[in-house]
Amino acid sequence: MPQTAASRAFPVAPLSCPAQVIVDNLPPGSSSAQVTFTGTWATSSASNSFGLNASLISPGFGGTTYTWKTPAFNAVQACSYQVFVWWTVSSSRSPSAPYTVLGQTGGPATKNFNQQTGGGQWNLHGTYTFPAGAIGTVTVSDANGRASADAVQFVLVVPADTAPPVTTITTGPTGTITVNSASFAWTGSDNVTPVGSLLYSFRLDPLEPSFPAFGSATSTTYSGLANGNYTFLVQAKDQAGNVTQPAVGRAFTVALSPCPAQVVVDNLPPGSTSAQVSFTGTWSTSPASNTFGANASLVSPGFSGDTYTWKTPVFSTGEACTYQVSLWWPVSISRSANVPYTVSGQSGGPATKNFNQQAAGGQWNLHGTYTFPAGAVGTVTVSDANGRTSADAVRFVLVP
């Protein structure tokens, strides 16, 4: 029954050429796709043979050969290998046994080895490049005397990794942002180093003038950014020490709005005024619950033309600001079901809307969304023209 040569191939990522191929001899008289011979080869009694099969010995009459063949290395690309040969030592061996390597670019290469020494180990024949689709062949001959036939080995020559990794910023702002924080995430790829083994260094210019030590982080967040121009930079380093050059960057501008995010104006105690609060008529403390803030809400007598007015400071001297304007009142059955609130100061002129103060109290109720030009203040006035009215608080929330 035919035997199979002891052939082992180990793939290595990301290269597609086998990392190592070993072809061992077979017992006397046996052949396979990987092992052929001519003449007569007998079992050798010499020690230190490779693998499970004892090495073979030829009679030394000059017409005997033993050949080892690999499978095809790669169908689409060339592969470079160091080719090694293994023999067993004996004083009866030839001191000049010829080994011929075939299949490589440049044609066959024959070198002679002294089999009376250096056995029981891998001995380098040479380094050869095998074109796409090629197989590696090694033949030993007893043309120069008795020869040992044992094993051959092909070890892939991995090219030096000189290519830097590719770094990609996957998330992060570009252009102009109106918030004071920025988050970034990134990844990398390399022709040799696995993605999980890449290291990264990053910085935010001009806040961080130099790159820190490399680490494994793949995201970061910057907070408290002032108005200005920024560039986020990140670079990857592979296991060979290659670094992405130049660093990958993403530029953005922080332009925080000068408009305040929120303005709330609460009522004052009865009879009190300020730059933000004024009134006409008489407003007394209301016993109603669910008032806003520290001051109890106020109530007017009703149908007397009394008004209560809340004013904001100037929103912005340099640009227009858009706000949602909301109102707060406490609920009472004695309040008007049709209370007029007028918002002033916005583009387009004053806007009056009526609200039922017998319901929906103790919460913010939207009056509308209005744009106030540069230099404007926001004003809200409530009137008791339609009956008893509560005066409590108003709120302006910036619309980004």
Sequence and secondary structure as in RCSB ss.txt:
>XXXX:A:sequence
MPQTAASRAFPVAPLSCPAQVIVDNLPPGSSSAQVTFTGTWATSSASNSFGLNASLISPGFGGTTYTWKTPAFNA
VQACSYQVFVWWTVSSSRSPSAPYTVLGQTGGPATKNFNQQTGGGQWNLHGTYTFPAGAIGTVTVSDANGRASAD
AVQFVLVVPADTAPPVTTITTGPTGTITVNSASFAWTGSDNVTPVGSLLYSFRLDPLEPSFPAFGSATSTTYSGL
ANGNYTFLVQAKDQAGNVTQPAVGRAFTVALSPCPAQVVVDNLPPGSTSAQVSFTGTWSTSPASNTFGANASLVS
PGFSGDTYTWKTPVFSTGEACTYQVSLWWPVSISRSANVPYTVSGQSGGPATKNFNQQAAGGQWNLHGTYTFPAG
AVGTVTVSDANGRTSADAVRFVLVP
>XXXX:A:secstr
      EEEEE SS  SEEEEEEE  STT   SSEEEES  EE   S  SSSS  EE   SS  EEEEE   S S
SS EEEEEEEE    TTS TTEEEEEESSTT  EEEEE TTSS SS EEEEEEEE TT   EEEEE TTS  EE 
EEEEEE         EEEEEE   EEESSS EEEEEEEE SSS GGG EEEEEEETTS S    BS  EEEE S 
 SEEEEEEEEEE TT  B SS EEEEEEE   SS SEEEEE  STT   SSEEEES  EE   SS SSSS  EE 
 SSS  EEEEE     SSS EEEEEEEE    TTS SSEEEEEESSTT  EEEEE TTSS SS EEEEEEEE TT
   EEEEE TTS  EE EEEEEE  
